[in-house]
Amino acid sequence: MRAVTWLVSLALCLVPSSGTGAPHARPIVVVAANQSFNWAGYVQGALEKGTTFHSIAATWVVPTASPHRAGENEYSSSWIGIGGGCLDTACTLTDATLIQAGIGHDIDAAGHVDYYAWWETIPAPLVRTTVRVGPGDRVGVAIFEGRVPEVWTIAIANFTRADFFTITLPYASTHATAEWVIETPVVVSDAGVVSVGPMPNLTVVRFDNARANWV
């Protein structure tokens, strides 16, 4: 599967070598911006790009999470996905479908940090994987639609710990957006109140090797 091959190739490239050359990165550019109450990152839309999206991938270093305020539960995730974003730069149209995967970094009221790898297909609930993750680990995620339409592979790799997860499953997507996101999720209290969850302090997250439609 292409998603798995991509992650394996990246794993080989990330093995330290004896060379002293500095790593290369794409230059940082400023793009059209919209404000979100719980997302930060980059979104490509079908109307903006003139194409739909059938794969997405990236690598990043798991951030270190620390309490923003003592005594409260705080939530955050770094993830990539297809769907759920803005179709155009003005964000006049949005996508109701979303297949996504990434890393959670939550903190409970006692200050304990929970790092975990997960995937989700909206509207189904989030599913945790067995991939072990911790702060400073380099991880990679790829989500890819195979030769059969609406059949997707989700692959999550922890290159630091040599741990890996993959699943193939059906999902009906509009293929309308692709995104690389840091999020504090919406939470529901015991009383049924819906709100944006408090976010912990995070070290900087940079999505590397970011690809949509393998470009």
C-alpha positions, 0 to 999 in steps of 0.5 A, a space after each residue: 500500500 502506498 501509505 505504508 511504503 511512504 512511511 517506510 521510506 521516510 523511516 529509512 531517510 530519518 535514520 541518522 547518518 555519519 554526514 554533517 550536512 544540515 537538514 533541508 526544509 521548505 521555506 515558510 510562506 504566508 498564505 490566506 488566513 481565516 480565524 478558527 476558535 479551535 483549529 490552528 494549521 493549514 487547510 487546502 480546499 477543493 474550490 481553492 485548489 481545483 481538485 479533490 483530495 485522496 491522500 494526505 501525509 506528514 511527519 512531526 515531532 510530538 510536542 511537550 504538553 504542560 498545564 496551562 492552568 492548575 487543577 483543570 482537564 486540558 485537551 489537544 491533538 496534532 493531526 492530519 485529515 481529509 474533510 472537515 475544513 473550508 472549501 475556499 479561502 473565504 471559508 464560505 463552504 465547509 465539509 461535513 465529512 472527516 477522516 483523520 489521525 494523529 497524536 493526542 496530548 491531554 492533561 488531567 486535573 492532577 497534572 498527568 500528561 497522556 500521549 496517545 496515537 488515534 484515528 477517527 472517521 466522523 461521526 464515529 468516535 475517536 479510536 486509540 491505537 496501540 502505538 506508543 508515543 511520548 514527547 519528542 518522538 518523531 511520528 508520521 501519519 498517512 491517510 490514503 484512498 486505495 484503488 477501490 473508491 471509499 476504501 481508505 488506509 490509515 497508517 501511523 508510525 513512531 519512527 523513534 520507537 519503531 512502532 507502527 499501526 495500520 488499518 484499512 476501512 470503508 468511509 464515504 468522504 466528499 474529498 473536499 479538503 485536506 488539513 494539517 492541524 493543532 486542535 483543542 477539541 470540543 468537549 461535552 460536560 457531565 451536564 451536557 454542556 458543549 464547549 471548546 476544551 481548555 488547551 494545555 501549553 505546547 511546544 512548537 509543532 511543525 508539520 514536515 514532509 506534508 503531502 496532499 495527493 502525494 504532491 
